[in-house]
Amino acid sequence: MDNVDNGHPVETDKNSSSRCTFFTADPSDYRCDVILTVKRATGAFSLVACLFMLFVIWLLRRYNSLAQKMIVSLTVAAFFDSVAYVMGESHPEGSLCDFQAWWLTYFDWSALAWVCLITLNLYLNLVREYRTEHYEIPYHIVAWGIPLVMSILPLMKGYYGPAGAWCWITDDHVAWRFGIWYIPLFTLIFLMICCYVRIICVANKRMQSWFGTFNPERERRKMSLVEEIRPLKWYPSVYLLVSIFPLLNRLHNAVYPEEPVFSLTLLHVLSAPLHGLANAFVFSKDTWSQLSNTGIKLALQSRLCDSTRIGEYHPANVRYTVALESESDDDDNNVLFYSPDMSLKDRGP
């Protein structure tokens, strides 16, 4: 592609010019390579982190309860969201660019929707004391359906196109950027923070009310409340942290569309693809203790070398012993949500 400088065509690197559409300077500027490299690197880190999360979930059988299934869905959404950032270079306007923009919008929204639904589910369990097992299908409809609507609207209007280091809603439609993504994003983050404040207040009040004679069941409930809230409260914070620099950069682009700032763009591409990596970090805080060498070996043996055998029944060989209470190997070590058989209204003495 040729650039025109004072009426004279200047030959530039074709690959660089096709890749760099977000700086008004010479497309072969080193800044373009830096931005694209950082974008692909952070996207790749998130991609690997999501695969690691899915492997650990499979390894530790963390997919039985509704809470764990929701975290699996969040991880899948974050995985495909990371794919959008690794798709390649900054594409020129066209069908491929529109597809990348739609993909990015859809899975950004899906990941956000699952975080919101996890928060809502925890609120319904602990504050409202509702059983939510039957909400699984409605949750999926909301988490995959609403993002489809939000991602199709700009596509139908033809508002997708080159928008910096990747394709998204173009600079000519700034209001749509904020209406489709940033205003709903920060509104939902604020509401989730409010929900967690309420959840923590209710949990503290319940734990302070459980005094008197030692009751093992009551102590188990207290520990369950702590285990439920501790890992999940960080997910809204993750979305807040990784969305600050993208918001600042888009605000600057709205005010000065022809004057992109390299430092802001760099921080944007450094933080925006990190949803998957940040989710993996939050997830690992709850599972890291189980990922020792011994723990991994035992888990792999359990998954790959099942020694269960079915043999003929011989009554003469049966020995009766005192029954011991034990939990199934498939049971979760950490209770993430309020269990249906755990009546929080039964406080004990």
C-alpha positions in Angstrom: 0.0 0.0 0.0 1.3 3.5 -0.8 1.2 6.5 1.6 1.1 10.0 0.2 3.5 12.6 1.6 3.3 16.0 -0.1 1.9 14.5 -3.2 4.7 11.9 -3.6 3.9 8.3 -3.0 6.1 6.7 -0.3 6.4 2.9 -0.4 5.9 1.3 3.0 5.8 -2.3 4.3 2.6 -3.8 3.0 2.3 -6.1 5.9 2.7 -3.2 8.4 0.3 -0.9 6.7 -2.4 -3.6 6.6 -1.9 -4.4 10.2 -1.7 -0.8 11.6 -4.9 1.2 11.3 -5.0 2.8 14.7 -2.2 5.4 14.3 -2.3 8.3 11.9 1.5 8.1 11.6 3.5 5.9 9.2 1.9 2.5 9.5 5.4 0.9 9.7 5.9 2.7 13.0 7.4 0.4 15.7 4.4 1.3 17.9 2.1 -0.7 15.7 4.2 -3.8 16.2 4.4 -3.2 20.0 0.6 -2.8 20.3 -0.2 -5.9 18.2 2.4 -8.1 20.0 1.1 -7.1 23.4 -2.4 -7.7 22.4 -1.7 -11.2 21.1 0.5 -12.0 24.1 -2.0 -11.0 26.7 -4.8 -12.8 24.8 -2.6 -15.9 24.6 -1.9 -15.8 28.3 -5.7 -15.6 29.0 -6.3 -18.4 26.5 -3.8 -20.7 28.3 -5.2 -19.7 31.7 -8.8 -20.7 30.7 -7.5 -24.0 29.4 -5.8 -24.5 32.7 -9.0 -23.7 34.6 -11.0 -26.2 32.5 -8.4 -28.9 33.1 -8.4 -28.3 36.9 -12.2 -28.3 36.9 -12.2 -31.6 35.1 -9.4 -33.0 37.2 -11.0 -32.1 40.5 -14.5 -32.9 39.3 -15.7 -29.4 39.9 -18.7 -29.5 37.7 -21.5 -31.1 39.8 -23.3 -28.3 41.6 -25.0 -25.4 40.0 -22.3 -23.0 41.2 -19.6 -25.1 39.7 -21.4 -25.4 36.4 -21.8 -21.6 36.3 -18.1 -21.2 36.8 -17.5 -23.7 33.9 -19.7 -21.6 31.7 -17.9 -18.4 32.7 -14.6 -20.1 31.8 -15.8 -21.2 28.4 -17.1 -17.6 27.7 -13.7 -16.1 28.8 -11.9 -18.7 26.6 -13.7 -17.7 23.4 -13.4 -14.0 24.4 -9.6 -14.5 24.5 -9.7 -16.1 21.1 -10.9 -12.8 19.7 -7.8 -11.1 20.9 -5.5 -13.7 19.4 -7.4 -13.8 16.1 -4.6 -11.9 14.4 -3.9 -8.4 13.2 -6.0 -5.3 12.8 -8.1 -6.1 9.9 -9.3 -3.6 7.4 -13.0 -2.9 7.1 -14.9 -5.9 5.7 -16.7 -9.1 6.7 -13.7 -10.5 8.6 -13.5 -7.3 10.6 -17.3 -7.4 11.3 -17.0 -11.0 12.4 -14.2 -10.3 14.9 -16.1 -7.3 16.3 -19.3 -9.4 16.7 -17.3 -12.3 18.3 -15.6 -9.9 20.8 -18.8 -8.2 21.7 -20.7 -11.4 22.2 -18.3 -13.2 24.4 -17.4 -10.1 26.4 -21.1 -9.8 27.2 -21.4 -13.6 27.9 -18.5 -13.5 30.4 -20.0 -10.4 32.1 -23.4 -12.1 32.2 -22.1 -15.2 33.9 -20.3 -13.1 36.6 -23.6 -11.2 37.2 -25.6 -14.5 37.4 -23.1 -16.0 39.8 -23.5 -12.9 42.1 -27.3 -13.1 41.7 -27.4 -16.8 42.5 -25.3 -16.3 45.7 -27.6 -13.4 46.7 -30.7 -15.5 46.2 -29.2 -18.4 48.2 -27.8 -16.6 51.1 -29.9 -13.5 51.5 -33.3 -14.5 50.1 -32.8 -18.2 51.0 -34.2 -19.4 47.7 -33.4 -22.8 46.1 -32.0 -22.1 42.7 -31.3 -25.5 41.2 -34.3 -25.1 38.8 -32.9 -21.8 37.5 -30.1 -23.5 35.5 -31.9 -23.3 32.1 -33.1 -19.7 32.6 -29.5 -18.8 33.6 -28.2 -20.2 30.3 -31.0 -18.4 28.3 -30.0 -15.1 29.9 -26.2 -15.6 29.7 -26.2 -16.6 26.0 -29.3 -14.8 24.8 -28.8 -11.2 26.0 -25.3 -11.1 24.6 -26.6 -12.3 21.3 -29.0 -9.3 21.1 -26.4 -6.8 22.2 -23.8 -8.0 19.7 -26.2 -8.2 16.8 -27.6 -4.6 17.1 -24.4 -2.9 15.9 -24.0 -5.5 13.2 -27.4 -4.8 11.8 -26.7 -1.1 11.9 -23.3 -1.5 10.2 -21.4 0.1 13.0 -18.7 -2.5 13.3 -15.3 -1.7 11.8 -11.6 -0.9 12.6 -11.5 0.5 16.1 -8.0 0.5 17.3 -6.0 -2.6 17.8 -9.0 -4.8 17.0 -12.3 -4.4 15.2 -15.3 -3.1 17.2 -17.7 -0.2 17.0 -16.0 2.5 15.0 -15.0 6.0 16.1 -17.9 7.4 14.2 -20.4 5.8 16.6 -19.0 6.6 20.1 -22.5 6.8 21.7 -23.0 3.2 20.7 -19.8 2.1 22.3 -20.9 3.5 25.6 -24.5 2.4 25.2 -23.7 -1.1 24.2 -20.8 -1.8 26.6 -19.3 0.7 29.0 -22.4 2.1 30.6 -24.0 -1.3 31.2 -20.6 -2.7 32.3 -20.0 -0.2 35.1 -23.7 -0.2 36.1 -23.6 -3.9 36.5 -20.3 -3.8 38.4 -21.8 -1.3 40.8 -24.9 -3.4 41.3 -22.7 -6.5 41.9 -20.6 -4.7 44.5 -23.9 -3.6 46.3 -25.0 -7.2 46.3 -21.8 -8.4 47.8 -22.0 -5.7 50.5 -25.5 -6.9 51.4 -24.4 -10.6 51.3 -21.4 -9.9 53.6 -23.6 -8.0 56.0 -26.2 -10.7 56.2 -23.5 -13.4 56.6 -21.8 -11.6 59.4 -25.1 -11.0 61.2 -25.9 -14.7 61.0 -22.6 -15.8 62.2 -22.8 -13.4 65.2 -26.2 -14.8 66.1 -24.9 -18.4 66.2 -23.8 -18.6 69.8 -24.4 -21.0 72.6 -23.7 -24.7 73.1 -21.2 -26.1 70.5 -23.1 -27.5 67.5 -21.1 -29.2 64.7 -23.8 -28.6 62.2 -23.9 -24.9 63.1 -20.2 -24.6 62.8 -20.3 -26.3 59.4 -22.8 -23.7 58.2 -20.5 -20.8 59.4 -17.6 -22.3 57.5 -19.8 -22.7 54.5 -20.8 -19.1 54.5 -17.1 -18.0 54.6 -16.2 -20.5 51.8 -19.1 -19.3 49.6 -18.3 -15.6 49.7 -14.5 -15.6 49.8 -13.7 -16.6 46.2 -16.7 -15.2 44.5 -16.5 -11.7 45.8 -13.4 -11.0 43.6 -15.0 -11.6 40.2 -16.7 -8.1 40.0 -13.4 -6.5 41.2 -11.6 -8.3 38.4 -13.9 -6.8 35.8 -13.6 -3.4 37.3 -9.8 -3.5 37.3 -9.4 -4.7 33.7 -12.0 -2.3 32.4 -10.5 1.0 33.7 -7.8 1.6 31.1 -10.1 0.6 28.2 -12.6 3.1 29.4 -10.0 5.9 29.7 -8.7 5.1 26.2 -12.2 5.1 24.7 -13.0 8.4 26.4 -9.9 9.9 25.0 -10.7 8.5 21.5 -14.2 10.1 21.8 -12.8 13.5 22.6 -9.7 13.3 20.3 -10.5 10.7 17.6 -7.6 11.7 15.4 -5.0 11.8 18.2 -4.5 8.3 19.7 -2.1 8.2 22.7 0.4 5.3 22.5 0.6 4.9 26.3 -3.2 4.7 26.7 -3.5 2.3 23.8 -0.8 0.1 25.2 -2.5 0.0 28.6 -5.8 -0.8 26.8 -4.5 -3.8 24.9 -2.5 -4.9 28.0 -5.6 -5.0 30.3 -8.6 -5.7 28.1 -7.7 -9.3 27.1 -6.9 -10.3 30.7 -10.4 -11.4 31.8 -9.5 -15.1 31.4 -6.2 -14.7 33.2 -7.7 -12.7 36.1 -10.5 -15.3 36.4 -8.0 -18.1 36.6 -6.1 -16.2 39.3 -9.3 -15.9 41.4 -10.1 -19.5 40.8 -6.7 -20.6 41.8 -7.0 -18.9 45.2 -9.6 -21.5 46.0 -7.9 -24.5 44.5 -4.2 -23.9 44.8 -3.9 -26.0 48.0 -5.1 -29.0 46.1 -2.6 -28.7 43.3 0.4 -30.1 45.0 2.4 -32.8 43.3 0.7 -35.4 45.5 -2.7 -34.0 45.0 -2.4 -33.9 41.2 -1.1 -37.5 41.1 -4.0 -38.7 43.2 -6.5 -36.8 41.1 -5.1 -38.1 37.9 -5.1 -41.7 39.2 -8.8 -41.1 40.3 -9.7 -39.8 36.8 -7.6 -42.2 34.6 -7.0 -45.3 36.6 -10.4 -46.2 38.1 -9.9 -49.4 40.0 -13.5 -50.1 40.7 -14.3 -53.7 40.0 -17.6 -55.6 39.8 -17.4 -59.2 41.1 -19.7 -62.0 42.1 -21.5 -61.6 45.4 -20.5 -64.2 48.1 -22.4 -63.8 51.3 -19.9 -65.9 53.3 -17.2 -63.4 52.6 -19.1 -60.4 53.9 -17.9 -58.9 57.2 -20.0 -56.3 59.0 -18.3 -53.4 60.6 -19.4 -50.2 62.3 -20.6 -47.7 59.7 -18.5 -44.6 59.4 -19.8 -41.4 58.1 -17.8 -40.3 55.0 -18.3 -38.1 52.1 -18.3 -39.4 48.5 -15.1 -38.8 46.6 -17.2 -36.9 44.1 -18.4 -34.4 46.7 -16.9 -30.9 46.6 -14.3 -29.9 49.2 -15.6 -26.3 49.1 -19.3 -25.4 49.2 -19.7 -22.5 46.9 -23.4 -21.9 47.3 -26.2 -22.5 49.8 -27.1 -26.2 49.8 -30.8 -27.0 49.5 -30.8 -29.2 52.6 -29.1 -26.5 54.7 -31.9 -24.5 56.4 -30.3 -21.3 57.5 -33.4 -20.5 59.5 -32.6 -23.3 61.8 -30.1 -21.5 64.0 -30.0 -24.1 66.8 -29.8 -23.2 70.5 
